[in-house]
Amino acid sequence: MTDPNTARLRLSRRRLLAGGAAVVGATGIGAAVVGAVDTARSAAITGGDTEPFFGPHQAGIETEPQAHARFIALDLRQGSGADEARSLLKLWTADAARLTGGRAALADTEPDLAASPARLTVTVGFGPTFFDRVDRARRRPLSVRPLPGFSIDRLEDRWSGGDLLLHVASDDPVSLAHAVRVLLKNVRTIATVRWTQQGFRSAVGTHPSGTTMRNLMGQRDGTVNPQAGMDLDSVVWADDPSLPWFVGGTTMALRRIRMSLDTWDKVDDGERDLVMGRRQDTGAPLTGTDEHDDPDFTRTSEGITVIPPNAHIARAHHRNPSERFLRRSYNYDDPPGPGTTTDAGLIFVAYQRDIDAQFLPVQQRLAQADALNTWTTPIGSAVFAIPPGIAQGQFLGQGLLE
């Protein structure tokens, strides 16, 4: 008697041989489909994308924001001065030029991690105290000094100040982590880390290029921004002839803003729109239909302004062209401390020629009467002078330290 399993096996073999062409054809179609999918996936790989390191301005400012960023403040070690700072900046320049180009840094112990920069940028800044430490106090831009205290501030030292700034950003967190480690480990004898803030935006491919990011409150953040080209020339890049070393540079104001997401969750959509002055779903002002419509702060309904005078956009909107600046913010979401359920918020970054003339008037209005203050608290604050870009053969900050 023939074993049933043996019979089924023989039958399967006969079917395979008899229908071999069809089977192979089907397999070929399947392989073609898989191959097409693999090709599409390969076309979407952006790890090799790079941003230029050399140029009139440092990368990482006008650059379309990457998905991940690390802001690191450092203090020069006791006894370090201009000579040590010069050595540090030469090291950073050499390493950053290679890393942003997808090449391993000198003495890189993990060179394979440098091969996919994913639009890596490295931006360097100088805090107010740096100019004193390197005996260049007279060359400090006047507005690069600690911001005045605001009634809404609850600042913590662990998120504030710093002699130096490293702003490292990439679309790949592995590339970012590697670059940060390389840049820090080579200067340990000269400077120490004061604080590190890690932020994120939406992943690459989540939204079309140019889409305004959303913060963790669900709001669009950065709708009103100057555009590349002449707009940035008049708003962001310094051109003071009395500070020739700083021409082509800019200033950065960095604020760490904690968000009370647990209480914000209890606010209904209508109230949220009134607090912000914009519709959460579209980002459009309450007097418009599109995100980029100009808000009308005078329009009324039944004798009441449609956009409340204490709405966030009413307080943040520039009153004249001199109050405009470039916003480049990142979300943060850190492990909560004891007795808390969330520790999340926004790393708010503003770039402008002059902090006093552009950023401060807006910040003062927000501190005085912004409806959003009920759910947001500034807990960190720092300002930096961002030196201009450089040509090959130069080092960052060379004009200041010559």
RASUL-V171605 format. One line per field, one symbol per residue. ss: DSSP state (H for helix, E for strand, C for the rest). psi: psi as a letter, one per 30 degrees, with the letter a starting at -180 (. if undefined). burial: # if it has 16 or more other ideal C-beta (glycine too) atoms within 10 Angstrom, else .. A space follows every 50 residues. Layout:
ss: ???
psi: ???
burial: ???
This chain:
ss: CCCHHHHHHHHHHHHHHHCHHHHHHHHHHHHHHHHHHHHHHHHCCCCCCC CCCCCCCCCCCCCCCCCEEEEEEEEECCCCCHHHHHHHHHHHHHHHHHHH CCCCCCCCCCHHHHCCCCCCEEEEEECHHHHHHCCCHHHCCCCCCCCCCC CCCCCCHHHCCCCEEEEEEECCHHHHHHHHHHHHHCCCCCEEEEEEEEEE CCCCCCCCCCCCCECCCCCECCCCCCCCCHHHHHHCCCCCHHHHHHCCCE EEEEEEEEECHHHHCCCCHHHHHHHHCECCCCCCECCCCCCCCCCCCCCE ECCEECCCCCCHHHHHCCCCHHHCCEECCEEEEECCCCCCCCEEEEEEEE EECCHHHHHHHHHHHHHHHCHHHHCEEEEEEEEEEECCCCCCCCCCCHHH HC
psi: kkkeeeeeeeeeeeeeeegeeeeeeeeeeeeeeeeeeeeeeeffkgffkl kkeklflklfdfkkklfklkkkklkklkfkbeeeeeeeeeeeeeeeeeef ggkklkgkfifffffifhhklkkklklefeeeeghhefgkkefilkklkk ffkikkefglakelkkjkklfjfeeeeeeeeeeeffgffelkkelkkkll aklkfelkkfkklkaffgkkjgeiklllbeeeefeekkhjffieffkfal kkkkkjjkkieefeffkleeeeeeeeglkeefgklfgaflegkkkjffkl jhgkkejkfglefeefkkflffgllkkilklljlkllkglfkilbkjkkk klejeeeeeeeeeeeeeehkffffgkjkfkklkkkjlllllkfllkgeee g.
burial: ................................................#. #.##..#######.############...#...###.######.###### .####..#....##.################.##.#..###.##..#..# .##.#...##############..######.###.##..##..##.#### #..#.......######.######.#.....#..####....#.##.### #########.#..#.......#########..######..#...#.#... ....####.########.....##########.........#.####### ######.###.##.###..####.################....###### #.
